[in-house]
């Protein structure tokens, strides 16, 4: 079903209220509680961990219509029996029968809502001329998604604005961080709040909901490495943020103190029972995915464990942005990572060179 794209401005920021919606029904059974995992052990990862590739989700995201490839691969439990998957640079359609791509046309972000084995793609524009799901108000800039949370029946989604001219190998830089308020029933954007201009920390790169707080994590990247920071607010992020200082919490963001060094740009902190888990990937396009534990949201994160090594890494192909989806399975941990190539021709030759892959991991819990 196609709907007219409607646009309005709220507090000076562009709001996309409608989006192209495309549905694809897949004949895939997704069990609530799958059988226990029994997989071969690899010499790469920890001996207590057992892993197998998740054919269910790999097949689900092997698509020829709607969203057919992208990175980031964030997920949010929408609390209504559905899961939202958020992607950065995305292909819409553009896959031939032999899995090649006839063109290289990307939009900067898209949303996919999963309901069982049905995936619904949301983006701006039309199917023939797609545009990003959300666009910042500044010309010649774009959004890549951060993490999201659901509170009071609304979805709150971080979007990071970017522009070109940052220099270096990638020639882009973060210009802003905005918070979108979205109706999860129809994925219409109701509000867009500017949180930061020219941020030095990628606040909203990961969120964790614990008790009365939403913890907001971000990364500062510079010559000294990639350092992790944390702040906190209430469930719907309306209260003034408090930043962890190393000794406590302060409303002065200049007092925020790094809690970990060597984090990747995308990661996740989540809680199970009384333990906090921190999942991150080798931060220089490495194949190792790590899991740490802590007794508090601010760390100290320790007990480093390698839980997987991505087999695709090598030559022009690299993997990045590992992310955990702890709400999907009860008996194992679903982890995604993204595959990409330094040579864009690889992506045109094979759509599966630019997409997420999924693994189920057992034996990851703290003993």
KEKE-3310 file (N, C-alpha, C; in steps of 0.2 Angstrom, whole numbers, plus 5000, padded with zeros to 4 digits):
npx = (5004:5003:5006:5002:5016:5018:5022:5028:5033:5040:5045:5055:5061:5061:5048:5043:5028:5022:5025:5032:5026:5029:5025:5030:5026:5034:5037:5041:5044:5044:5049:5044:5051:5065:5073:5086:5103:5115:5130:5145:5161:5172:5189:5192:5183:5177:5179:5168:5157:5145:5140:5129:5125:5110:5098:5085:5083:5093:5087:5075:5079:5084:5081:5070:5061:5055:5065:5081:5094:5106:5114:5119:5107:5099:5088:5071:5060:5044:5034:5021:5020:5027:5043:5054:5066:5080:5089:5104:5112:5103:5096:5082:5072:5080:5086:5092:5087:5098:5104:5112:5114:5106:5108:5116:5110:5106:5097:5098:5092:5081:5066:5061:5047:5044:5032:5029:5033:5031:5037:5038:5042:5047:5049:5054:5047:5043:5041:5048:5055:5063:5066:5074:5068:5068:5073:5085:5083:5093:5100:5108:5112:5111:5103:5108:5103:5102:5099:5083:5069:5054:5041:5027:5018:5024:5037:5053:5066:5083:5092:5106:5113:5123:5136:5146:5164:5172:5185:5198:5198:5184:5177:5166:5156:5149:5135:5124:5112:5096:5080:5067:5050:5039:5024:5021:5011:5008:5020:5022:5030:5029:5035:5051:5065:5078:5093:5107:5119:5133:5140:5152:5151:5143:5129:5115:5119:5117:5105:5098:5085:5082:5073:5068:5075:5081:5096:5108:5120:5136:5149:5165:5176:5193:5210:5215:5208:5193:5181:5169:5154:5142:5125:5110:5092:5074:5060:5054:5063:5062:5066:5079:5095:5107:5124:5137:5151:5162:5163:5150:5134:5130:5122:5129:5136:5149:5156:5155:5163:5174:5170:5175:5187:5191:5179:5167:5159:5146:5136:5130:5122:5115:5104:5103:5095:5105:5115:5125:5128:5139:5141:5152:5162:5177:5186:5192:5188:5188:5186:5182:5170:5165:5160:5157:5155:5147:5143:5135:5126:5136:5147:5161:5166:5171:5179:5181:5176:5177:5164:5161:5168:5168:5166:5166:5175:5189:5200:5193:5181:5173:5167:5156:5149:5142:5128:5117:5101:5092:5079:5073:5075:5073:5081:5094:5106:5103:5113:5118:5128:5136:5139:5151:5159:5175:5176:5165:5160:5158:5147:5137:5139:5134:5121:5122:5133:5132:5124:5115:5120:5116:5118:5115:5119:5125:5129:5133:5130:5134:5143)
npy = (4994:5011:5027:5045:5056:5066:5082:5092:5106:5106:5116:5121:5110:5097:5086:5070:5063:5053:5038:5028:5011:4995:4978:4961:4945:4931:4913:4908:4900:4906:4902:4903:4898:4891:4875:4869:4875:4866:4866:4866:4869:4883:4887:4900:4907:4908:4894:4890:4895:4892:4892:4895:4898:4908:4902:4906:4920:4925:4920:4927:4940:4940:4946:4952:4962:4978:4983:4978:4977:4983:4993:4995:4989:4989:4985:4986:4981:4983:4981:4977:4965:4966:4969:4982:4985:4995:5003:5009:5016:5010:4999:4999:4988:4983:4970:4957:4941:4933:4938:4949:4967:4979:4992:5006:5013:5021:5024:5034:5030:5018:5009:4994:4984:4970:4957:4943:4932:4942:4956:4973:4987:5004:5019:5035:5045:5036:5019:5018:5029:5030:5038:5043:5037:5047:5064:5076:5094:5102:5106:5095:5086:5071:5058:5045:5030:5029:5021:5015:5017:5012:5020:5024:5021:5027:5027:5032:5038:5039:5049:5052:5066:5069:5076:5080:5082:5080:5076:5064:5046:5043:5055:5061:5068:5070:5080:5083:5078:5071:5068:5058:5056:5044:5036:5020:5012:5016:5020:5034:5049:5060:5070:5080:5082:5093:5088:5089:5100:5098:5087:5079:5067:5052:5051:5041:5030:5018:5011:5007:5001:5001:4998:5013:5021:5026:5022:5030:5028:5033:5036:5043:5047:5049:5053:5046:5035:5025:5029:5025:5032:5037:5042:5046:5046:5048:5036:5041:5050:5063:5070:5080:5076:5065:5064:5051:5053:5046:5046:5048:5055:5069:5084:5091:5090:5092:5086:5072:5056:5045:5027:5016:5010:5007:5003:4999:5008:5004:4995:4986:4988:4978:4970:4956:4946:4949:4954:4965:4966:4969:4971:4971:4975:4971:4986:4990:4986:4972:4954:4949:4947:4953:4950:4958:4959:4967:4974:4985:4998:5008:5001:4993:4986:4970:4954:4949:4941:4932:4929:4926:4925:4933:4925:4930:4940:4947:4950:4961:4962:4966:4966:4973:4983:4975:4969:4966:4956:4954:4952:4943:4929:4917:4906:4908:4920:4932:4938:4951:4956:4966:4965:4971:4979:4985:4988:4994:4987:4974:4974:4976:4965:4955:4954:4950:4954:4965:4967:4962:4948:4934:4926:4913:4912:4902:4898:4910:4917:4924:4914)
npz = (5000:4996:5002:5003:5004:5018:5025:5038:5048:5064:5078:5070:5064:5052:5049:5044:5040:5034:5025:5012:5012:5012:5010:5013:5013:5021:5020:5033:5048:5064:5079:5096:5107:5103:5099:5110:5106:5097:5092:5083:5090:5089:5087:5088:5097:5114:5124:5132:5125:5113:5096:5082:5065:5062:5053:5052:5053:5045:5032:5033:5031:5018:5004:4991:4988:4994:5008:5004:5008:5020:5033:5050:5058:5070:5084:5091:5103:5101:5110:5106:5101:5090:5081:5079:5066:5063:5050:5042:5028:5015:5003:4992:4985:4969:4967:4957:4950:4951:4962:4960:4959:4949:4950:4959:4971:4985:5000:5015:5027:5034:5039:5046:5050:5059:5060:5066:5053:5043:5035:5035:5026:5029:5021:5014:5000:4985:4979:4967:4967:4980:4996:5011:5026:5037:5037:5040:5045:5039:5023:5012:5022:5031:5040:5051:5060:5078:5093:5100:5111:5119:5127:5137:5126:5115:5103:5105:5096:5092:5081:5071:5064:5049:5039:5025:5022:5032:5031:5031:5028:5026:5025:5032:5045:5061:5064:5072:5084:5085:5093:5089:5090:5088:5082:5086:5080:5067:5062:5060:5061:5074:5081:5082:5090:5093:5100:5102:5094:5084:5091:5101:5106:5103:5108:5112:5104:5110:5120:5136:5146:5163:5177:5184:5175:5159:5151:5143:5130:5123:5111:5110:5098:5094:5092:5103:5104:5104:5115:5128:5135:5147:5151:5159:5160:5163:5159:5146:5142:5145:5157:5164:5158:5167:5169:5170:5180:5185:5198:5202:5198:5187:5181:5173:5158:5154:5163:5161:5161:5153:5153:5147:5136:5119:5112:5099:5086:5086:5097:5112:5128:5140:5152:5162:5174:5188:5181:5171:5153:5141:5124:5111:5096:5088:5086:5074:5061:5064:5066:5078:5090:5106:5123:5138:5156:5170:5186:5187:5178:5173:5173:5181:5166:5163:5163:5150:5135:5120:5109:5096:5080:5065:5050:5037:5035:5027:5013:5002:5009:5024:5041:5053:5067:5076:5085:5098:5101:5113:5116:5107:5108:5121:5125:5120:5113:5101:5089:5078:5064:5052:5035:5022:5009:5004:4990:4979:4969:4972:4979:4970:4962:4971:4981:4994:4999:5006:5019:5034:5044:5055:5071:5083:5100:5113:5130:5134:5146:5162:5173)
capx = (5000:5007:5003:5005:5021:5016:5028:5027:5039:5039:5050:5060:5064:5057:5045:5040:5023:5019:5031:5031:5025:5029:5024:5032:5025:5038:5034:5046:5041:5049:5047:5045:5056:5067:5077:5093:5108:5120:5134:5152:5165:5178:5195:5192:5179:5178:5177:5161:5152:5143:5137:5127:5122:5103:5095:5078:5084:5097:5083:5070:5082:5087:5074:5070:5057:5056:5072:5085:5101:5108:5118:5116:5103:5097:5081:5068:5054:5039:5029:5015:5021:5031:5050:5057:5073:5082:5095:5107:5111:5098:5094:5075:5071:5086:5090:5090:5086:5105:5106:5116:5110:5106:5111:5119:5106:5105:5094:5102:5090:5075:5063:5057:5043:5043:5027:5030:5037:5030:5042:5035:5047:5045:5054:5050:5046:5039:5045:5052:5060:5063:5069:5075:5062:5068:5078:5086:5081:5098:5101:5114:5114:5107:5102:5109:5100:5104:5095:5077:5065:5047:5038:5020:5015:5027:5043:5058:5072:5089:5094:5112:5114:5129:5137:5152:5169:5176:5192:5200:5196:5177:5175:5159:5156:5142:5133:5118:5108:5089:5076:5061:5044:5035:5018:5023:5005:5008:5027:5022:5034:5025:5039:5058:5068:5086:5096:5114:5123:5141:5141:5158:5149:5137:5124:5110:5121:5114:5100:5096:5080:5082:5069:5065:5079:5084:5103:5110:5127:5138:5156:5169:5182:5198:5217:5217:5204:5185:5179:5162:5151:5135:5121:5103:5086:5068:5059:5053:5069:5060:5069:5086:5100:5113:5130:5142:5157:5167:5161:5143:5130:5130:5118:5134:5138:5156:5159:5155:5169:5174:5169:5178:5191:5191:5172:5166:5154:5139:5137:5124:5123:5109:5104:5099:5095:5108:5122:5125:5132:5141:5143:5155:5166:5184:5184:5196:5185:5191:5181:5180:5164:5167:5155:5159:5150:5148:5137:5131:5126:5142:5153:5167:5165:5177:5178:5181:5175:5176:5159:5160:5172:5164:5170:5167:5181:5195:5201:5189:5175:5174:5161:5156:5142:5138:5122:5113:5094:5091:5072:5071:5075:5074:5086:5100:5107:5103:5118:5118:5133:5135:5145:5151:5165:5179:5175:5158:5158:5156:5140:5133:5139:5131:5118:5123:5139:5130:5118:5116:5120:5114:5120:5112:5124:5123:5134:5136:5129:5139:5142)
capy = (5000:5017:5033:5051:5059:5073:5085:5098:5108:5107:5119:5122:5103:5093:5080:5066:5060:5047:5035:5022:5005:4989:4972:4955:4939:4925:4907:4906:4899:4909:4899:4908:4895:4886:4870:4871:4876:4862:4868:4865:4874:4886:4889:4907:4910:4905:4887:4889:4897:4888:4896:4893:4904:4908:4902:4909:4927:4926:4919:4932:4946:4939:4949:4955:4968:4982:4983:4972:4977:4989:4991:4997:4983:4990:4982:4988:4978:4988:4980:4975:4959:4967:4971:4987:4985:5001:5002:5015:5016:5005:4997:4997:4983:4983:4964:4953:4934:4930:4941:4955:4973:4983:4999:5007:5019:5020:5030:5034:5026:5015:5006:4988:4982:4963:4954:4936:4932:4948:4962:4979:4992:5011:5024:5041:5045:5030:5013:5019:5034:5030:5043:5041:5038:5053:5068:5082:5100:5105:5104:5091:5082:5065:5054:5038:5029:5027:5016:5018:5014:5013:5022:5028:5020:5030:5025:5037:5035:5043:5050:5056:5070:5069:5080:5078:5087:5079:5074:5057:5041:5042:5061:5063:5070:5070:5087:5084:5072:5072:5063:5057:5053:5040:5032:5013:5009:5017:5023:5041:5054:5065:5076:5079:5087:5093:5087:5092:5102:5097:5083:5076:5060:5049:5050:5037:5025:5012:5013:5002:5002:4997:5001:5020:5025:5024:5024:5033:5027:5036:5035:5049:5045:5054:5050:5042:5029:5026:5029:5025:5037:5035:5046:5043:5050:5044:5032:5044:5054:5070:5074:5082:5070:5065:5061:5048:5057:5042:5045:5049:5058:5076:5086:5095:5085:5092:5081:5065:5053:5038:5021:5010:5012:5002:5001:5000:5013:5001:4991:4986:4986:4975:4967:4950:4945:4955:4956:4969:4963:4974:4968:4976:4971:4974:4992:4992:4981:4965:4949:4947:4950:4952:4951:4959:4959:4972:4974:4992:5001:5011:4996:4992:4980:4966:4947:4949:4934:4932:4925:4924:4928:4933:4921:4933:4945:4945:4953:4968:4961:4968:4966:4979:4985:4969:4971:4960:4957:4950:4951:4939:4922:4916:4901:4910:4927:4933:4944:4953:4960:4969:4963:4976:4978:4991:4989:4994:4982:4968:4975:4976:4958:4950:4958:4947:4957:4971:4965:4959:4941:4933:4920:4912:4911:4899:4898:4917:4920:4924:4908)
capz = (5000:4995:5005:5001:5009:5021:5028:5041:5053:5072:5081:5065:5061:5047:5051:5039:5044:5030:5022:5008:5016:5007:5014:5010:5018:5020:5023:5038:5055:5069:5085:5102:5111:5098:5103:5112:5101:5097:5086:5083:5093:5085:5091:5089:5102:5121:5124:5135:5120:5107:5091:5075:5061:5063:5047:5052:5052:5038:5027:5033:5028:5012:5002:4984:4988:4999:5010:5002:5011:5024:5039:5057:5061:5077:5084:5097:5105:5101:5115:5104:5097:5084:5082:5074:5064:5060:5046:5039:5021:5013:4996:4991:4979:4966:4967:4952:4952:4953:4968:4958:4959:4943:4951:4966:4973:4992:5004:5021:5033:5033:5045:5044:5056:5059:5064:5064:5047:5039:5036:5032:5025:5029:5019:5011:4993:4982:4978:4961:4969:4987:5000:5018:5031:5040:5034:5045:5041:5035:5017:5011:5027:5032:5046:5052:5066:5084:5096:5102:5116:5119:5134:5136:5120:5110:5101:5105:5092:5091:5074:5071:5058:5047:5033:5022:5023:5038:5030:5032:5023:5025:5024:5035:5052:5065:5064:5076:5087:5086:5095:5085:5093:5083:5084:5083:5077:5060:5061:5058:5065:5077:5084:5081:5095:5092:5107:5102:5088:5084:5097:5101:5109:5099:5113:5109:5100:5113:5126:5141:5151:5169:5183:5182:5171:5153:5151:5136:5129:5117:5110:5108:5094:5093:5091:5109:5103:5105:5123:5130:5140:5149:5154:5161:5161:5164:5153:5140:5141:5146:5162:5162:5159:5172:5166:5174:5181:5188:5206:5203:5192:5187:5176:5169:5153:5153:5168:5159:5161:5150:5157:5144:5130:5114:5110:5092:5085:5087:5103:5116:5135:5142:5158:5163:5181:5191:5178:5165:5148:5136:5118:5106:5091:5087:5083:5068:5056:5066:5066:5085:5094:5113:5128:5145:5161:5175:5191:5187:5171:5171:5173:5177:5162:5163:5161:5142:5132:5113:5108:5089:5075:5058:5045:5030:5035:5023:5007:5002:5013:5031:5045:5058:5070:5079:5090:5101:5101:5118:5117:5102:5110:5128:5127:5117:5112:5094:5088:5071:5062:5045:5030:5018:5005:5002:4983:4978:4963:4976:4982:4964:4960:4975:4986:5000:5002:5010:5023:5041:5046:5062:5074:5089:5104:5119:5134:5135:5152:5167:5177)
cpx = (5004:5002:5006:5010:5018:5021:5025:5033:5036:5045:5056:5063:5059:5054:5041:5034:5020:5025:5028:5031:5025:5029:5027:5031:5030:5036:5040:5043:5046:5046:5048:5051:5060:5071:5083:5098:5113:5124:5142:5156:5171:5183:5196:5189:5180:5175:5170:5155:5151:5139:5134:5124:5114:5100:5089:5079:5088:5092:5077:5073:5086:5081:5076:5066:5057:5063:5075:5092:5102:5112:5115:5113:5102:5090:5078:5062:5049:5033:5022:5015:5025:5038:5051:5064:5075:5089:5097:5106:5108:5097:5086:5074:5079:5090:5087:5089:5093:5108:5111:5111:5111:5109:5113:5116:5103:5101:5097:5099:5083:5073:5060:5054:5042:5037:5027:5035:5035:5034:5038:5040:5044:5051:5050:5050:5042:5044:5050:5057:5060:5068:5070:5069:5062:5074:5079:5084:5086:5099:5108:5117:5109:5107:5105:5106:5104:5099:5088:5074:5058:5044:5031:5017:5018:5034:5048:5064:5077:5091:5100:5113:5121:5130:5144:5157:5173:5183:5193:5197:5188:5174:5168:5160:5149:5141:5128:5116:5101:5086:5069:5056:5040:5029:5020:5017:5006:5015:5027:5026:5030:5029:5047:5061:5076:5089:5103:5116:5130:5143:5148:5157:5143:5132:5118:5112:5119:5110:5099:5091:5080:5078:5066:5069:5080:5091:5105:5118:5129:5146:5159:5175:5187:5205:5219:5212:5197:5183:5172:5160:5144:5131:5114:5098:5080:5066:5058:5058:5067:5063:5076:5091:5105:5118:5135:5148:5163:5166:5154:5139:5129:5126:5123:5137:5146:5159:5158:5162:5169:5174:5173:5182:5192:5184:5172:5160:5147:5140:5130:5126:5116:5109:5100:5100:5099:5115:5120:5130:5133:5144:5146:5160:5172:5183:5188:5194:5188:5185:5179:5175:5165:5160:5159:5154:5152:5142:5133:5131:5132:5148:5156:5166:5172:5175:5177:5181:5173:5170:5157:5166:5169:5168:5170:5173:5187:5195:5197:5183:5177:5167:5162:5149:5139:5134:5119:5106:5091:5083:5069:5070:5076:5080:5093:5100:5107:5108:5118:5125:5132:5141:5145:5158:5168:5178:5168:5155:5156:5149:5135:5133:5135:5128:5119:5130:5138:5123:5120:5116:5118:5116:5116:5118:5122:5129:5137:5135:5134:5138:5141)
cpy = (5006:5023:5039:5053:5066:5075:5091:5100:5109:5110:5119:5116:5100:5087:5076:5062:5054:5044:5029:5016:5000:4983:4966:4949:4933:4919:4904:4906:4902:4907:4904:4905:4890:4881:4872:4871:4870:4863:4866:4870:4876:4887:4896:4910:4906:4898:4885:4891:4893:4892:4893:4898:4903:4908:4905:4916:4929:4925:4925:4939:4945:4940:4952:4960:4972:4983:4977:4972:4984:4987:4994:4991:4984:4987:4985:4984:4983:4987:4978:4969:4960:4970:4976:4986:4992:5000:5009:5015:5010:5005:4996:4994:4982:4976:4960:4945:4931:4933:4947:4961:4977:4990:5000:5014:5017:5026:5029:5031:5023:5011:4999:4985:4974:4961:4947:4935:4937:4953:4968:4985:4999:5015:5030:5040:5039:5024:5014:5024:5035:5036:5040:5042:5044:5057:5074:5088:5103:5102:5100:5088:5076:5062:5047:5036:5027:5021:5019:5014:5016:5014:5026:5027:5024:5027:5032:5035:5040:5043:5054:5059:5070:5074:5078:5084:5086:5077:5066:5052:5041:5049:5063:5065:5071:5078:5088:5077:5074:5066:5063:5054:5050:5036:5025:5010:5010:5020:5030:5045:5059:5071:5074:5084:5087:5093:5090:5094:5101:5093:5080:5068:5058:5047:5046:5032:5018:5014:5006:5004:4998:5001:5008:5024:5022:5027:5025:5032:5031:5035:5042:5046:5050:5050:5045:5036:5030:5024:5029:5029:5034:5041:5043:5048:5046:5040:5035:5049:5062:5074:5075:5076:5071:5061:5057:5051:5052:5041:5045:5051:5065:5078:5091:5090:5086:5088:5074:5062:5046:5033:5015:5013:5006:4999:5002:5005:5011:4996:4990:4984:4983:4971:4961:4948:4951:4957:4960:4967:4969:4970:4973:4972:4975:4980:4994:4986:4974:4961:4947:4951:4948:4953:4952:4959:4964:4971:4980:4994:5005:5007:4996:4986:4976:4959:4946:4942:4935:4927:4923:4928:4927:4930:4925:4938:4943:4948:4960:4967:4962:4967:4971:4979:4979:4972:4965:4962:4952:4948:4945:4931:4922:4911:4903:4917:4928:4939:4945:4956:4961:4967:4969:4975:4985:4993:4988:4989:4975:4968:4974:4968:4953:4954:4956:4949:4963:4970:4963:4951:4940:4926:4920:4909:4908:4899:4905:4920:4919:4918:4910)
cpz = (5000:4999:5004:5006:5011:5025:5032:5046:5060:5075:5076:5062:5057:5050:5045:5042:5040:5027:5017:5012:5011:5011:5010:5015:5016:5023:5028:5045:5060:5076:5091:5106:5107:5103:5105:5106:5102:5091:5088:5086:5089:5090:5092:5095:5109:5121:5127:5130:5114:5102:5085:5072:5061:5056:5046:5050:5046:5032:5027:5030:5022:5007:4994:4983:4994:5001:5008:5004:5014:5029:5045:5060:5068:5077:5091:5097:5105:5106:5113:5099:5091:5086:5077:5072:5060:5056:5044:5032:5018:5005:4997:4985:4976:4967:4961:4954:4954:4958:4966:4959:4953:4944:4958:4968:4980:4995:5011:5027:5031:5039:5042:5051:5055:5063:5062:5058:5042:5040:5032:5032:5025:5026:5016:5003:4991:4981:4972:4963:4977:4990:5007:5022:5035:5038:5039:5041:5037:5028:5016:5017:5027:5039:5046:5059:5072:5086:5098:5108:5116:5126:5132:5130:5114:5109:5101:5101:5090:5084:5074:5064:5056:5040:5031:5023:5029:5038:5032:5027:5021:5024:5026:5042:5055:5066:5070:5079:5088:5089:5092:5090:5088:5086:5081:5080:5069:5058:5058:5063:5068:5080:5082:5085:5094:5100:5107:5095:5089:5090:5096:5104:5105:5104:5109:5105:5103:5119:5130:5146:5157:5174:5180:5177:5164:5152:5144:5135:5123:5117:5108:5104:5093:5092:5097:5109:5104:5112:5124:5136:5141:5152:5156:5161:5163:5158:5146:5138:5142:5152:5160:5163:5164:5169:5171:5175:5183:5195:5207:5197:5193:5181:5171:5164:5152:5158:5167:5158:5157:5155:5153:5137:5125:5111:5102:5092:5087:5092:5106:5123:5137:5149:5158:5170:5184:5188:5172:5160:5143:5130:5113:5101:5090:5083:5077:5063:5057:5066:5073:5088:5101:5117:5135:5150:5167:5180:5191:5179:5168:5172:5180:5173:5161:5161:5153:5139:5124:5112:5101:5085:5068:5053:5038:5030:5032:5016:5007:5007:5021:5035:5051:5061:5072:5084:5092:5102:5106:5119:5112:5105:5118:5130:5124:5115:5104:5093:5080:5070:5054:5041:5025:5014:5003:4994:4982:4973:4967:4978:4976:4961:4964:4981:4993:5003:5005:5013:5030:5040:5053:5064:5081:5094:5111:5123:5136:5142:5157:5171:5185)
residu = (UNK:UNK:UNK:UNK:UNK:UNK:UNK:UNK:UNK:UNK:UNK:UNK:UNK:UNK:UNK:UNK:UNK:UNK:UNK:UNK:UNK:UNK:UNK:UNK:UNK:UNK:UNK:UNK:UNK:UNK:UNK:UNK:UNK:UNK:UNK:UNK:UNK:UNK:UNK:UNK:UNK:UNK:UNK:UNK:UNK:UNK:UNK:UNK:UNK:UNK:UNK:UNK:UNK:UNK:UNK:UNK:UNK:UNK:UNK:UNK:UNK:UNK:UNK:UNK:UNK:UNK:UNK:UNK:UNK:UNK:UNK:UNK:UNK:UNK:UNK:UNK:UNK:UNK:UNK:UNK:UNK:UNK:UNK:UNK:UNK:UNK:UNK:UNK:UNK:UNK:UNK:UNK:UNK:UNK:UNK:UNK:UNK:UNK:UNK:UNK:UNK:UNK:UNK:UNK:UNK:UNK:UNK:UNK:UNK:UNK:UNK:UNK:UNK:UNK:UNK:UNK:UNK:UNK:UNK:UNK:UNK:UNK:UNK:UNK:UNK:UNK:UNK:UNK:UNK:UNK:UNK:UNK:UNK:UNK:UNK:UNK:UNK:UNK:UNK:UNK:UNK:UNK:UNK:UNK:UNK:UNK:UNK:UNK:UNK:UNK:UNK:UNK:UNK:UNK:UNK:UNK:UNK:UNK:UNK:UNK:UNK:UNK:UNK:UNK:UNK:UNK:UNK:UNK:UNK:UNK:UNK:UNK:UNK:UNK:UNK:UNK:UNK:UNK:UNK:UNK:UNK:UNK:UNK:UNK:UNK:UNK:UNK:UNK:UNK:UNK:UNK:UNK:UNK:UNK:UNK:UNK:UNK:UNK:UNK:UNK:UNK:UNK:UNK:UNK:UNK:UNK:UNK:UNK:UNK:UNK:UNK:UNK:UNK:UNK:UNK:UNK:UNK:UNK:UNK:UNK:UNK:UNK:UNK:UNK:UNK:UNK:UNK:UNK:UNK:UNK:UNK:UNK:UNK:UNK:UNK:UNK:UNK:UNK:UNK:UNK:UNK:UNK:UNK:UNK:UNK:UNK:UNK:UNK:UNK:UNK:UNK:UNK:UNK:UNK:UNK:UNK:UNK:UNK:UNK:UNK:UNK:UNK:UNK:UNK:UNK:UNK:UNK:UNK:UNK:UNK:UNK:UNK:UNK:UNK:UNK:UNK:UNK:UNK:UNK:UNK:UNK:UNK:UNK:UNK:UNK:UNK:UNK:UNK:UNK:UNK:UNK:UNK:UNK:UNK:UNK:UNK:UNK:UNK:UNK:UNK:UNK:UNK:UNK:UNK:UNK:UNK:UNK:UNK:UNK:UNK:UNK:UNK:UNK:UNK:UNK:UNK:UNK:UNK:UNK:UNK:UNK:UNK:UNK:UNK:UNK:UNK:UNK:UNK:UNK:UNK:UNK:UNK:UNK:UNK:UNK:UNK:UNK:UNK:UNK:UNK:UNK:UNK:UNK:UNK:UNK:UNK:UNK:UNK:UNK:UNK:UNK:UNK:UNK:UNK:UNK:UNK:UNK:UNK:UNK:UNK:UNK:UNK:UNK:UNK:UNK:UNK:UNK)
# end
